[in-house]
Amino acid sequence: MNLVDLSGNLLFTAFIAYLVGTILFGGAVKGSKNEASASNKRWGRLGIIVTIIGFLAHLGYFITRWMASGHAPVSNMFEFTTAFGMLLVGAAILFYFLYQSPLVGLFALPIAIVILGYAAMFPRDIQPLIPALQSYWLTIHVITAALGEAILAISAVAGLIYLLKNIDMTKKSKERAWLEFFMYTIVLVLGFIVITVGFRAAGYEAAFDYVDKNGAQAEVVYHMPALFGMNEYSPKTEGTMQPLAEMPAIINAKTLTTFTWSIIAGTILYFLIRLITRRRIAELVKPLAVKANSQLMDEIGYRSVLIGFPVFTLGALIFAMIWAHEAWSRFWGWDPKEVWALITWLFYAAYLHLRLSRGWEGRKSAWLAVVGFAIIMFNLVAVNLVIAGLHSYA
């Protein structure tokens, strides 16, 4: 077995372990009315043991793929997203041992599972690094930034648990609507997985020539019916759907097409869940959070930002600017990815300011944490894939 096959098997092992760990943490939360009961502790211990096994397998994938490729496996969407999922699980393990709360694992692991499923939809082939990425700063900058984002994501996990426990789902309110919208966005990711697997199984393929942002001729292959065409496109494959609209060179029309199909599939999936269960998704998940200690969740959310914010600052801003100066002879260039990294940093800076000086605790703090994670995911999905820029290779 070669290293590439071994890394794939280790990643699959981690995926299965995270599924089992989620079930075990669920047993710890639902097993007994007494959170401190021996039964709950036993389920929690089993959950964290299986999660650690999964994390070690995930780490093994990361190391073996690094050995196979000769560089840190964070150079494309598949590699970065799987690394982000690994670091998210690592952060969840850390906060489990700090606070002994199985709820963190119960809610963090499904998010990691969805992230891994999302990553699996991208090409997994090992490709040689483009010149812009051939630097040791790739390892330093990207891994540190991803670690900061993973720790910050724990604040959203704690915030979501807090909101599920404290928002009354029986009464119509803006909070209930926004919480349900957050659940809807998670279903959209599942929609992306479903629609990608579906068209991939059907073998759909359509090639187009187009003019890229540098004015050069290029070719793109769609694996879904093209809703949007690349700049000055011309079709090469007969008998396939023609784009409904042409996009300017700054927009990656192929990814925008995938994004739109994902919204369509995710929306259909969301309403199917609503139709079958006759309940909102937030209502379905709420029973898992009813035993949560609100004060503890607020504390976990705050502490994760205190830890994650300086790590993110170091990786996403400071190391990024040093590498940018080495690669392009300037510290800052207002590239879309740079702009959204700054927006993310400013948001969490505002979170800490409001928390420390204005006393924004409880619900306000929880909502800020959830919105912060939404910004991180927008940066990962939309900015990386849809908007053309210096980071489009990611």
KEFI-252282 format. One record per residue (C-alpha): y negated, x negated, z negated; residue in one letter. Coordinates in steps of 0.5 Angstrom, whole numbers, always signed. Layout:
 north  east    up rest
     Y     X     Z    a
...
***
This chain:
 north  east    up rest
    +0    +0    +0    m
    -7    -3    +2    n
   -13    -3    -2    l
   -16    +3    +2    v
   -10    +8    +1    d
   -10    +5    -7    l
   -17    +7    -8    s
   -16   +14    -5    g
   -10   +15    -9    n
   -14   +13   -15    l
   -20   +18   -14    l
   -15   +24   -13    f
   -12   +22   -19    t
   -18   +22   -23    a
   -20   +29   -19    f
   -13   +32   -22    i
   -15   +29   -29    a
   -22   +32   -29    y
   -19   +39   -27    l
   -14   +38   -33    v
   -19   +36   -38    g
   -23   +42   -36    t
   -17   +46   -38    i
   -16   +43   -45    l
   -23   +43   -47    f
   -23   +50   -45    g
   -18   +51   -50    g
   -22   +47   -55    a
   -28   +52   -54    v
   -24   +58   -54    k
   -18   +57   -58    g
   -20   +59   -65    s
   -26   +62   -68    k
   -27   +57   -73    n
   -30   +51   -69    e
   -27   +46   -74    a
   -20   +48   -74    s
   -14   +43   -73    a
   -12   +47   -67    s
   -19   +46   -63    n
   -20   +39   -65    k
   -13   +38   -62    r
   -15   +41   -56    w
   -21   +37   -56    g
   -17   +30   -57    r
   -13   +32   -51    l
   -19   +34   -47    g
   -22   +27   -48    i
   -16   +23   -47    i
   -14   +26   -40    v
   -22   +25   -39    t
   -22   +18   -40    i
   -15   +17   -36    i
   -19   +20   -30    g
   -25   +16   -31    f
   -21   +10   -31    l
   -17   +12   -25    a
   -24   +13   -22    h
   -27    +7   -24    l
   -20    +4   -21    g
   -22    +7   -15    y
   -29    +4   -15    f
   -26    -3   -16    i
   -21    -3   -11    t
   -26    +0    -6    r
   -31    -5    -7    w
   -25   -10    -6    m
   -23    -7    +0    a
   -30    -7    +3    s
   -33   -13    +0    g
   -39   -10    -3    h
   -41    -4    -8    a
   -38    +2    -5    p
   -45    +6    -6    v
   -48    +5    +1    s
   -46   +12    +4    n
   -46   +19    +2    m
   -39   +19    +1    f
   -39   +13    -4    e
   -46   +14    -7    f
   -43   +21    -9    t
   -37   +19   -12    t
   -40   +14   -16    a
   -45   +19   -18    f
   -39   +23   -20    g
   -36   +18   -24    m
   -42   +16   -28    l
   -43   +23   -30    l
   -36   +23   -33    v
   -38   +17   -36    g
   -44   +20   -39    a
   -40   +26   -41    a
   -35   +21   -45    i
   -41   +18   -49    l
   -44   +24   -51    f
   -37   +27   -53    y
   -36   +21   -58    f
   -44   +21   -60    l
   -43   +29   -62    y
   -36   +31   -62    q
   -38   +37   -58    s
   -32   +39   -53    p
   -37   +44   -50    l
   -41   +38   -46    v
   -34   +36   -43    g
   -32   +43   -41    l
   -39   +44   -37    f
   -40   +37   -35    a
   -33   +36   -32    l
   -33   +42   -27    p
   -40   +39   -24    i
   -37   +33   -23    a
   -31   +36   -20    i
   -36   +40   -15    v
   -39   +33   -14    i
   -33   +30   -12    l
   -31   +36    -7    g
   -38   +35    -4    y
   -37   +28    -3    a
   -30   +29    +0    a
   -33   +33    +6    m
   -37   +26    +9    f
   -33   +21   +13    p
   -29   +16    +8    r
   -28   +10   +13    d
   -31    +3   +10    i
   -36    +1   +15    q
   -40    -6   +15    p
   -47    -6   +12    l
   -53    -5   +16    i
   -58   -11   +15    p
   -62    -7   +11    a
   -57    -6    +6    l
   -54   -13    +6    q
   -57   -15    -1    s
   -55   -16    -8    y
   -60   -11   -10    w
   -56    -6    -7    l
   -51    -6   -13    t
   -57    -7   -18    i
   -62    -2   -15    h
   -57    +4   -13    v
   -52    +3   -19    i
   -57    +3   -24    t
   -61    +9   -21    a
   -55   +13   -21    a
   -53   +11   -28    l
   -60   +14   -30    g
   -59   +20   -26    e
   -52   +21   -29    a
   -55   +21   -36    i
   -61   +25   -34    l
   -55   +30   -32    a
   -52   +31   -39    i
   -59   +34   -41    s
   -58   +39   -36    a
   -51   +41   -38    v
   -54   +42   -45    a
   -59   +46   -43    g
   -55   +50   -39    l
   -50   +51   -45    i
   -57   +53   -49    y
   -59   +58   -44    l
   -52   +61   -43    l
   -52   +62   -51    k
   -59   +65   -52    n
   -61   +69   -46    i
   -59   +76   -46    d
   -55   +78   -40    m
   -55   +85   -42    t
   -63   +86   -41    k
   -67   +85   -34    k
   -71   +79   -35    s
   -74   +73   -31    k
   -70   +68   -35    e
   -63   +72   -33    r
   -65   +72   -26    a
   -67   +65   -26    w
   -61   +63   -29    l
   -57   +67   -24    e
   -60   +63   -19    f
   -58   +57   -21    f
   -51   +59   -21    m
   -52   +61   -14    y
   -54   +54   -12    t
   -47   +52   -15    i
   -44   +57   -11    v
   -48   +54    -5    l
   -44   +47    -6    v
   -38   +51    -6    l
   -40   +54    +1    g
   -41   +48    +4    f
   -34   +45    +2    i
   -31   +52    +5    v
   -35   +52   +11    i
   -34   +44   +13    t
   -26   +45   +11    v
   -26   +51   +16    g
   -29   +48   +22    f
   -26   +41   +21    r
   -19   +45   +21    a
   -21   +49   +27    a
   -23   +42   +31    g
   -30   +44   +33    y
   -34   +39   +36    e
   -40   +39   +40    a
   -44   +32   +43    a
   -51   +32   +45    f
   -56   +26   +47    d
   -63   +26   +44    y
   -69   +22   +43    v
   -69   +19   +36    d
   -75   +18   +32    k
   -76   +11   +35    n
   -76   +14   +42    g
   -69   +11   +43    a
   -64   +15   +47    q
   -58   +17   +42    a
   -52   +21   +41    e
   -50   +26   +36    v
   -43   +30   +35    v
   -44   +36   +31    y
   -37   +39   +28    h
   -40   +46   +27    m
   -44   +50   +32    p
   -51   +48   +33    a
   -56   +52   +30    l
   -62   +47   +31    f
   -62   +41   +36    g
   -64   +34   +35    m
   -71   +32   +38    n
   -71   +33   +46    e
   -63   +34   +46    y
   -59   +35   +52    s
   -52   +38   +51    p
   -45   +34   +53    k
   -40   +38   +51    t
   -39   +45   +55    e
   -37   +51   +52    g
   -40   +50   +46    t
   -46   +54   +42    m
   -53   +52   +44    q
   -58   +50   +39    p
   -63   +56   +37    l
   -69   +52   +36    a
   -70   +44   +37    e
   -73   +40   +31    m
   -78   +34   +31    p
   -75   +27   +31    a
   -77   +27   +23    i
   -72   +32   +22    i
   -64   +31   +22    n
   -62   +37   +26    a
   -55   +36   +25    k
   -55   +36   +17    t
   -60   +42   +17    l
   -55   +46   +21    t
   -50   +44   +16    t
   -55   +46   +11    f
   -56   +53   +14    t
   -48   +54   +15    w
   -47   +52    +8    s
   -52   +57    +5    i
   -49   +63   +10    i
   -42   +61    +7    a
   -44   +60    +0    g
   -48   +67    +0    t
   -42   +70    +3    i
   -38   +67    -3    l
   -43   +69    -8    y
   -43   +76    -6    f
   -35   +76    -6    l
   -35   +74   -13    i
   -40   +79   -15    r
   -36   +84   -11    l
   -29   +83   -14    i
   -31   +81   -21    t
   -37   +86   -22    r
   -41   +82   -26    r
   -46   +76   -25    r
   -43   +69   -25    i
   -48   +67   -31    a
   -44   +73   -35    e
   -37   +71   -33    l
   -39   +64   -36    v
   -43   +66   -42    k
   -37   +67   -46    p
   -35   +60   -46    l
   -42   +58   -49    a
   -42   +63   -55    v
   -40   +58   -60    k
   -45   +53   -58    a
   -49   +50   -64    n
   -56   +51   -60    s
   -60   +46   -65    q
   -54   +41   -63    l
   -55   +43   -55    m
   -62   +42   -56    d
   -61   +35   -59    e
   -56   +33   -54    i
   -61   +35   -48    g
   -67   +31   -51    y
   -63   +25   -53    r
   -60   +24   -46    s
   -67   +24   -43    v
   -69   +19   -48    l
   -63   +14   -46    i
   -63   +16   -38    g
   -71   +16   -37    f
   -72    +9   -38    p
   -65    +7   -34    v
   -68   +11   -28    f
   -74    +8   -29    t
   -71    +1   -28    l
   -66    +3   -23    g
   -70    +8   -18    a
   -77    +5   -19    l
   -78    -2   -21    i
   -71    -5   -18    f
   -73    -1   -12    a
   -80    -4   -11    m
   -77   -11   -12    i
   -72   -10    -7    w
   -77    -6    -2    a
   -82   -12    -3    h
   -76   -17    -1    e
   -74   -13    +5    a
   -80   -10    +8    w
   -86   -14    +5    s
   -89    -9    +1    r
   -87    -5    -6    f
   -89    +2    -4    w
   -89    +5    +3    g
   -89   +13    +2    w
   -82   +14    +5    d
   -79   +21    +3    p
   -74   +18    -2    k
   -79   +14    -5    e
   -84   +20    -6    v
   -78   +24    -9    w
   -76   +19   -14    a
   -83   +18   -16    l
   -83   +26   -17    i
   -77   +26   -21    t
   -80   +20   -25    w
   -86   +24   -26    l
   -82   +30   -28    f
   -78   +27   -34    y
   -85   +24   -36    a
   -88   +30   -37    a
   -81   +33   -40    y
   -82   +28   -46    l
   -90   +29   -46    h
   -89   +36   -47    l
   -83   +35   -52    r
   -87   +30   -56    l
   -94   +32   -56    s
   -93   +40   -55    r
   -87   +41   -59    g
   -83   +44   -53    w
   -76   +45   -56    e
   -71   +50   -55    g
   -71   +54   -49    r
   -77   +51   -46    k
   -74   +44   -46    s
   -67   +47   -44    a
   -71   +50   -38    w
   -74   +43   -36    l
   -67   +40   -36    a
   -64   +45   -31    v
   -70   +44   -27    v
   -70   +36   -27    g
   -63   +37   -25    f
   -64   +41   -19    a
   -70   +36   -17    i
   -64   +30   -17    i
   -60   +34   -13    m
   -65   +36    -8    f
   -66   +29    -8    n
   -59   +27    -6    l
   -58   +33    -1    v
   -64   +35    +2    a
   -68   +28    +2    v
   -62   +24    +4    n
   -59   +28    +9    l
   -65   +33   +12    v
   -71   +29   +12    i
   -71   +22   +17    a
   -73   +16   +13    g
   -72    +9   +11    l
   -66   +12    +7    h
   -63   +16   +12    s
   -57   +11   +13    y
   -55   +13    +6    a
***
